[in-house]
Amino acid sequence: MPVRRSTRYISKSSNKWNRTSKKRFANGKPWTPTEVKTLRKIYKDTPTKDIARKFRRTVSSVQAKAGDLGLKKTKTYLKKMRSNQWR
């Protein structure tokens, strides 16, 4: 039987450390199906900062989830943001 130490386990027979496969979530909470559905709808043309505020998550967690889902911003949105940035 493995001996538990923190988030790692050591097997008595092999003496090798193995990390557990615990998933880490932004702010310690998993994404709900409703949040994922909403993210899919609004991500392509809404600022990521606004989405993060809506879901009470960090910008990086929203970007990571969007990347996992294969979501991207539209070309029109990106063009608009670039033109506003240089003014």
Chimera marker file (.cmm) of the C-alpha trace (Angstrom):
<marker_set name="trace">
<marker id="1" x="0.000" y="0.000" z="0.000" r="1" g="1" b="0" radius="0.5"/>
<marker id="2" x="1.417" y="3.428" z="-0.928" r="1" g="1" b="0" radius="0.5"/>
<marker id="3" x="2.280" y="5.913" z="1.777" r="1" g="1" b="0" radius="0.5"/>
<marker id="4" x="0.725" y="9.310" z="1.200" r="1" g="1" b="0" radius="0.5"/>
<marker id="5" x="2.945" y="12.360" z="1.533" r="1" g="1" b="0" radius="0.5"/>
<marker id="6" x="1.482" y="15.670" z="0.427" r="1" g="1" b="0" radius="0.5"/>
<marker id="7" x="0.391" y="15.345" z="-3.231" r="1" g="1" b="0" radius="0.5"/>
<marker id="8" x="2.903" y="12.628" z="-4.051" r="1" g="1" b="0" radius="0.5"/>
<marker id="9" x="2.888" y="8.934" z="-3.369" r="1" g="1" b="0" radius="0.5"/>
<marker id="10" x="5.806" y="6.601" z="-2.822" r="1" g="1" b="0" radius="0.5"/>
<marker id="11" x="5.423" y="2.941" z="-3.459" r="1" g="1" b="0" radius="0.5"/>
<marker id="12" x="7.018" y="0.694" z="-0.842" r="1" g="1" b="0" radius="0.5"/>
<marker id="13" x="8.202" y="-1.693" z="-3.514" r="1" g="1" b="0" radius="0.5"/>
<marker id="14" x="9.732" y="0.736" z="-6.020" r="1" g="1" b="0" radius="0.5"/>
<marker id="15" x="10.790" y="3.711" z="-3.868" r="1" g="1" b="0" radius="0.5"/>
<marker id="16" x="10.010" y="6.029" z="-6.808" r="1" g="1" b="0" radius="0.5"/>
<marker id="17" x="8.017" y="9.212" z="-6.459" r="1" g="1" b="0" radius="0.5"/>
<marker id="18" x="4.972" y="9.589" z="-8.674" r="1" g="1" b="0" radius="0.5"/>
<marker id="19" x="2.849" y="12.678" z="-8.966" r="1" g="1" b="0" radius="0.5"/>
<marker id="20" x="-0.869" y="12.241" z="-8.648" r="1" g="1" b="0" radius="0.5"/>
<marker id="21" x="-2.971" y="13.205" z="-11.630" r="1" g="1" b="0" radius="0.5"/>
<marker id="22" x="-5.080" y="15.780" z="-9.846" r="1" g="1" b="0" radius="0.5"/>
<marker id="23" x="-6.527" y="18.413" z="-12.156" r="1" g="1" b="0" radius="0.5"/>
<marker id="24" x="-6.051" y="21.973" z="-11.066" r="1" g="1" b="0" radius="0.5"/>
<marker id="25" x="-8.828" y="24.476" z="-11.646" r="1" g="1" b="0" radius="0.5"/>
<marker id="26" x="-8.838" y="28.247" z="-11.730" r="1" g="1" b="0" radius="0.5"/>
<marker id="27" x="-9.763" y="29.644" z="-8.328" r="1" g="1" b="0" radius="0.5"/>
<marker id="28" x="-10.091" y="26.074" z="-7.117" r="1" g="1" b="0" radius="0.5"/>
<marker id="29" x="-13.341" y="25.448" z="-8.951" r="1" g="1" b="0" radius="0.5"/>
<marker id="30" x="-14.117" y="23.450" z="-12.082" r="1" g="1" b="0" radius="0.5"/>
<marker id="31" x="-15.858" y="24.935" z="-15.114" r="1" g="1" b="0" radius="0.5"/>
<marker id="32" x="-19.576" y="24.200" z="-15.124" r="1" g="1" b="0" radius="0.5"/>
<marker id="33" x="-21.315" y="23.073" z="-18.327" r="1" g="1" b="0" radius="0.5"/>
<marker id="34" x="-23.257" y="26.355" z="-18.349" r="1" g="1" b="0" radius="0.5"/>
<marker id="35" x="-20.055" y="28.401" z="-18.136" r="1" g="1" b="0" radius="0.5"/>
<marker id="36" x="-18.489" y="26.394" z="-20.948" r="1" g="1" b="0" radius="0.5"/>
<marker id="37" x="-21.576" y="26.861" z="-23.116" r="1" g="1" b="0" radius="0.5"/>
<marker id="38" x="-21.582" y="30.607" z="-22.479" r="1" g="1" b="0" radius="0.5"/>
<marker id="39" x="-17.833" y="30.822" z="-23.112" r="1" g="1" b="0" radius="0.5"/>
<marker id="40" x="-18.285" y="29.120" z="-26.482" r="1" g="1" b="0" radius="0.5"/>
<marker id="41" x="-20.930" y="31.688" z="-27.441" r="1" g="1" b="0" radius="0.5"/>
<marker id="42" x="-19.230" y="34.904" z="-26.355" r="1" g="1" b="0" radius="0.5"/>
<marker id="43" x="-15.469" y="34.274" z="-26.571" r="1" g="1" b="0" radius="0.5"/>
<marker id="44" x="-14.994" y="35.037" z="-30.269" r="1" g="1" b="0" radius="0.5"/>
<marker id="45" x="-16.047" y="38.705" z="-30.086" r="1" g="1" b="0" radius="0.5"/>
<marker id="46" x="-15.887" y="39.722" z="-26.411" r="1" g="1" b="0" radius="0.5"/>
<marker id="47" x="-12.781" y="41.032" z="-24.608" r="1" g="1" b="0" radius="0.5"/>
<marker id="48" x="-11.247" y="38.307" z="-22.472" r="1" g="1" b="0" radius="0.5"/>
<marker id="49" x="-11.029" y="40.692" z="-19.528" r="1" g="1" b="0" radius="0.5"/>
<marker id="50" x="-14.807" y="41.161" z="-19.603" r="1" g="1" b="0" radius="0.5"/>
<marker id="51" x="-15.385" y="37.404" z="-19.766" r="1" g="1" b="0" radius="0.5"/>
<marker id="52" x="-13.078" y="36.890" z="-16.785" r="1" g="1" b="0" radius="0.5"/>
<marker id="53" x="-15.057" y="39.432" z="-14.772" r="1" g="1" b="0" radius="0.5"/>
<marker id="54" x="-18.353" y="37.790" z="-15.741" r="1" g="1" b="0" radius="0.5"/>
<marker id="55" x="-17.192" y="34.340" z="-14.583" r="1" g="1" b="0" radius="0.5"/>
<marker id="56" x="-15.139" y="35.701" z="-11.635" r="1" g="1" b="0" radius="0.5"/>
<marker id="57" x="-12.001" y="34.033" z="-12.931" r="1" g="1" b="0" radius="0.5"/>
<marker id="58" x="-8.577" y="35.200" z="-13.996" r="1" g="1" b="0" radius="0.5"/>
<marker id="59" x="-7.867" y="36.246" z="-17.572" r="1" g="1" b="0" radius="0.5"/>
<marker id="60" x="-5.306" y="33.459" z="-17.877" r="1" g="1" b="0" radius="0.5"/>
<marker id="61" x="-7.812" y="30.820" z="-16.763" r="1" g="1" b="0" radius="0.5"/>
<marker id="62" x="-10.301" y="32.011" z="-19.390" r="1" g="1" b="0" radius="0.5"/>
<marker id="63" x="-7.567" y="31.952" z="-22.049" r="1" g="1" b="0" radius="0.5"/>
<marker id="64" x="-6.507" y="28.467" z="-20.973" r="1" g="1" b="0" radius="0.5"/>
<marker id="65" x="-10.061" y="27.104" z="-21.101" r="1" g="1" b="0" radius="0.5"/>
<marker id="66" x="-10.663" y="28.734" z="-24.492" r="1" g="1" b="0" radius="0.5"/>
<marker id="67" x="-7.451" y="27.141" z="-25.741" r="1" g="1" b="0" radius="0.5"/>
<marker id="68" x="-8.548" y="23.746" z="-24.432" r="1" g="1" b="0" radius="0.5"/>
<marker id="69" x="-11.846" y="24.159" z="-26.284" r="1" g="1" b="0" radius="0.5"/>
<marker id="70" x="-10.109" y="25.361" z="-29.463" r="1" g="1" b="0" radius="0.5"/>
<marker id="71" x="-11.805" y="28.762" z="-29.381" r="1" g="1" b="0" radius="0.5"/>
<marker id="72" x="-10.315" y="31.749" z="-31.182" r="1" g="1" b="0" radius="0.5"/>
<marker id="73" x="-11.128" y="35.416" z="-31.579" r="1" g="1" b="0" radius="0.5"/>
<marker id="74" x="-12.583" y="36.455" z="-34.965" r="1" g="1" b="0" radius="0.5"/>
<marker id="75" x="-10.371" y="38.262" z="-37.467" r="1" g="1" b="0" radius="0.5"/>
<marker id="76" x="-12.726" y="41.242" z="-37.383" r="1" g="1" b="0" radius="0.5"/>
<marker id="77" x="-12.461" y="41.487" z="-33.601" r="1" g="1" b="0" radius="0.5"/>
<marker id="78" x="-8.657" y="41.236" z="-33.668" r="1" g="1" b="0" radius="0.5"/>
<marker id="79" x="-8.405" y="43.868" z="-36.392" r="1" g="1" b="0" radius="0.5"/>
<marker id="80" x="-10.610" y="46.219" z="-34.381" r="1" g="1" b="0" radius="0.5"/>
<marker id="81" x="-8.561" y="45.691" z="-31.219" r="1" g="1" b="0" radius="0.5"/>
<marker id="82" x="-5.273" y="46.301" z="-33.044" r="1" g="1" b="0" radius="0.5"/>
<marker id="83" x="-6.535" y="49.515" z="-34.593" r="1" g="1" b="0" radius="0.5"/>
<marker id="84" x="-7.753" y="50.778" z="-31.186" r="1" g="1" b="0" radius="0.5"/>
<marker id="85" x="-4.455" y="49.887" z="-29.549" r="1" g="1" b="0" radius="0.5"/>
<marker id="86" x="-2.394" y="52.217" z="-31.732" r="1" g="1" b="0" radius="0.5"/>
<marker id="87" x="-4.568" y="55.309" z="-31.150" r="1" g="1" b="0" radius="0.5"/>
<link id1="1" id2="2" r="1" g="1" b="0" radius="0.2"/>
<link id1="2" id2="3" r="1" g="1" b="0" radius="0.2"/>
<link id1="3" id2="4" r="1" g="1" b="0" radius="0.2"/>
<link id1="4" id2="5" r="1" g="1" b="0" radius="0.2"/>
<link id1="5" id2="6" r="1" g="1" b="0" radius="0.2"/>
<link id1="6" id2="7" r="1" g="1" b="0" radius="0.2"/>
<link id1="7" id2="8" r="1" g="1" b="0" radius="0.2"/>
<link id1="8" id2="9" r="1" g="1" b="0" radius="0.2"/>
<link id1="9" id2="10" r="1" g="1" b="0" radius="0.2"/>
<link id1="10" id2="11" r="1" g="1" b="0" radius="0.2"/>
<link id1="11" id2="12" r="1" g="1" b="0" radius="0.2"/>
<link id1="12" id2="13" r="1" g="1" b="0" radius="0.2"/>
<link id1="13" id2="14" r="1" g="1" b="0" radius="0.2"/>
<link id1="14" id2="15" r="1" g="1" b="0" radius="0.2"/>
<link id1="15" id2="16" r="1" g="1" b="0" radius="0.2"/>
<link id1="16" id2="17" r="1" g="1" b="0" radius="0.2"/>
<link id1="17" id2="18" r="1" g="1" b="0" radius="0.2"/>
<link id1="18" id2="19" r="1" g="1" b="0" radius="0.2"/>
<link id1="19" id2="20" r="1" g="1" b="0" radius="0.2"/>
<link id1="20" id2="21" r="1" g="1" b="0" radius="0.2"/>
<link id1="21" id2="22" r="1" g="1" b="0" radius="0.2"/>
<link id1="22" id2="23" r="1" g="1" b="0" radius="0.2"/>
<link id1="23" id2="24" r="1" g="1" b="0" radius="0.2"/>
<link id1="24" id2="25" r="1" g="1" b="0" radius="0.2"/>
<link id1="25" id2="26" r="1" g="1" b="0" radius="0.2"/>
<link id1="26" id2="27" r="1" g="1" b="0" radius="0.2"/>
<link id1="27" id2="28" r="1" g="1" b="0" radius="0.2"/>
<link id1="28" id2="29" r="1" g="1" b="0" radius="0.2"/>
<link id1="29" id2="30" r="1" g="1" b="0" radius="0.2"/>
<link id1="30" id2="31" r="1" g="1" b="0" radius="0.2"/>
<link id1="31" id2="32" r="1" g="1" b="0" radius="0.2"/>
<link id1="32" id2="33" r="1" g="1" b="0" radius="0.2"/>
<link id1="33" id2="34" r="1" g="1" b="0" radius="0.2"/>
<link id1="34" id2="35" r="1" g="1" b="0" radius="0.2"/>
<link id1="35" id2="36" r="1" g="1" b="0" radius="0.2"/>
<link id1="36" id2="37" r="1" g="1" b="0" radius="0.2"/>
<link id1="37" id2="38" r="1" g="1" b="0" radius="0.2"/>
<link id1="38" id2="39" r="1" g="1" b="0" radius="0.2"/>
<link id1="39" id2="40" r="1" g="1" b="0" radius="0.2"/>
<link id1="40" id2="41" r="1" g="1" b="0" radius="0.2"/>
<link id1="41" id2="42" r="1" g="1" b="0" radius="0.2"/>
<link id1="42" id2="43" r="1" g="1" b="0" radius="0.2"/>
<link id1="43" id2="44" r="1" g="1" b="0" radius="0.2"/>
<link id1="44" id2="45" r="1" g="1" b="0" radius="0.2"/>
<link id1="45" id2="46" r="1" g="1" b="0" radius="0.2"/>
<link id1="46" id2="47" r="1" g="1" b="0" radius="0.2"/>
<link id1="47" id2="48" r="1" g="1" b="0" radius="0.2"/>
<link id1="48" id2="49" r="1" g="1" b="0" radius="0.2"/>
<link id1="49" id2="50" r="1" g="1" b="0" radius="0.2"/>
<link id1="50" id2="51" r="1" g="1" b="0" radius="0.2"/>
<link id1="51" id2="52" r="1" g="1" b="0" radius="0.2"/>
<link id1="52" id2="53" r="1" g="1" b="0" radius="0.2"/>
<link id1="53" id2="54" r="1" g="1" b="0" radius="0.2"/>
<link id1="54" id2="55" r="1" g="1" b="0" radius="0.2"/>
<link id1="55" id2="56" r="1" g="1" b="0" radius="0.2"/>
<link id1="56" id2="57" r="1" g="1" b="0" radius="0.2"/>
<link id1="57" id2="58" r="1" g="1" b="0" radius="0.2"/>
<link id1="58" id2="59" r="1" g="1" b="0" radius="0.2"/>
<link id1="59" id2="60" r="1" g="1" b="0" radius="0.2"/>
<link id1="60" id2="61" r="1" g="1" b="0" radius="0.2"/>
<link id1="61" id2="62" r="1" g="1" b="0" radius="0.2"/>
<link id1="62" id2="63" r="1" g="1" b="0" radius="0.2"/>
<link id1="63" id2="64" r="1" g="1" b="0" radius="0.2"/>
<link id1="64" id2="65" r="1" g="1" b="0" radius="0.2"/>
<link id1="65" id2="66" r="1" g="1" b="0" radius="0.2"/>
<link id1="66" id2="67" r="1" g="1" b="0" radius="0.2"/>
<link id1="67" id2="68" r="1" g="1" b="0" radius="0.2"/>
<link id1="68" id2="69" r="1" g="1" b="0" radius="0.2"/>
<link id1="69" id2="70" r="1" g="1" b="0" radius="0.2"/>
<link id1="70" id2="71" r="1" g="1" b="0" radius="0.2"/>
<link id1="71" id2="72" r="1" g="1" b="0" radius="0.2"/>
<link id1="72" id2="73" r="1" g="1" b="0" radius="0.2"/>
<link id1="73" id2="74" r="1" g="1" b="0" radius="0.2"/>
<link id1="74" id2="75" r="1" g="1" b="0" radius="0.2"/>
<link id1="75" id2="76" r="1" g="1" b="0" radius="0.2"/>
<link id1="76" id2="77" r="1" g="1" b="0" radius="0.2"/>
<link id1="77" id2="78" r="1" g="1" b="0" radius="0.2"/>
<link id1="78" id2="79" r="1" g="1" b="0" radius="0.2"/>
<link id1="79" id2="80" r="1" g="1" b="0" radius="0.2"/>
<link id1="80" id2="81" r="1" g="1" b="0" radius="0.2"/>
<link id1="81" id2="82" r="1" g="1" b="0" radius="0.2"/>
<link id1="82" id2="83" r="1" g="1" b="0" radius="0.2"/>
<link id1="83" id2="84" r="1" g="1" b="0" radius="0.2"/>
<link id1="84" id2="85" r="1" g="1" b="0" radius="0.2"/>
<link id1="85" id2="86" r="1" g="1" b="0" radius="0.2"/>
<link id1="86" id2="87" r="1" g="1" b="0" radius="0.2"/>
</marker_set>
